[in-house]
Amino acid sequence: MKLYGYYRSSTSYRLRIALELKGLAFENVPVNLLKTEQNDADFTSRTTIVRELTYAIATELHAPLNLPVLKWLKDEYRKSQDEIGVWYRHWLKRTLDPVEARLAQLGTGNFLMGAPGLFEVVLLPQVYNAQRFEYDFSASRHISAIEKACLALPAFQRAHPDSQVDAPND
């Protein structure tokens, strides 16, 4: 894990504390804020792409597809589970198609930036939920490759909903 930070940045400091408390090893990659290295093309291209795709998933999908909204559709509007599924897949498509197109444009492989990071952490739970609602990923070659690569890793396997103690056995 790499931590791009500045030695006296309070944000970097907080993250170093959290990583140390959790006993997580990390490589410190200095980014000198006084020299505005955070604005260099190498740095901004990496963080802009990660934020762009992560925010698409986290902000465009999480709120409208969250349980309170789905319950509201069912209770307030008397929508059937099939109708709710249509709603769910509609919003997935509106976000995941452009994400897939951007991943194709970037020529991504198994991970957005060569190793799992924030994007993959945000993407995988959404893919899991999309599959529960029978979303068709057949045209999502890059998203599917990222999911497959992530699920091959022990960290993602241990975190998977089906691996949790309260997961049903069916």
Stockholm file with secondary structure:
# STOCKHOLM 1.0

chainA/1-170         MKLYGYYRSSTSYRLRIALELKGLAFENVPVNLLKTEQNDADFTSRTTIVRELTYAIATELHAPLNLPVLKWLKDEYRKSQDEIGVWYRHWLKRTLDPVEARLAQLGTGNFLMGAPGLFEVVLLPQVYNAQRFEYDFSASRHISAIEKACLALPAFQRAHPDSQVDAPND
#=GR chainA/1-170 SS CEEEECTTCHHHHHHHHHHHHTTCCCEEEECCTTTTGGGSHHHHHHHHHHHHHHHHHHHHTTTTTSHHHHHHHHHHHCCCHHHHHHHHHHHHHHHHHHHHHHHHHHTCCSSTTSSCCHHHHHHHHHHHHHHHTTCCCTTCHHHHHHHHHHHTSHHHHHHSGGGSTTSCCC
#=GC SS_cons         CEEEECTTCHHHHHHHHHHHHTTCCCEEEECCTTTTGGGSHHHHHHHHHHHHHHHHHHHHTTTTTSHHHHHHHHHHHCCCHHHHHHHHHHHHHHHHHHHHHHHHHHTCCSSTTSSCCHHHHHHHHHHHHHHHTTCCCTTCHHHHHHHHHHHTSHHHHHHSGGGSTTSCCC
//
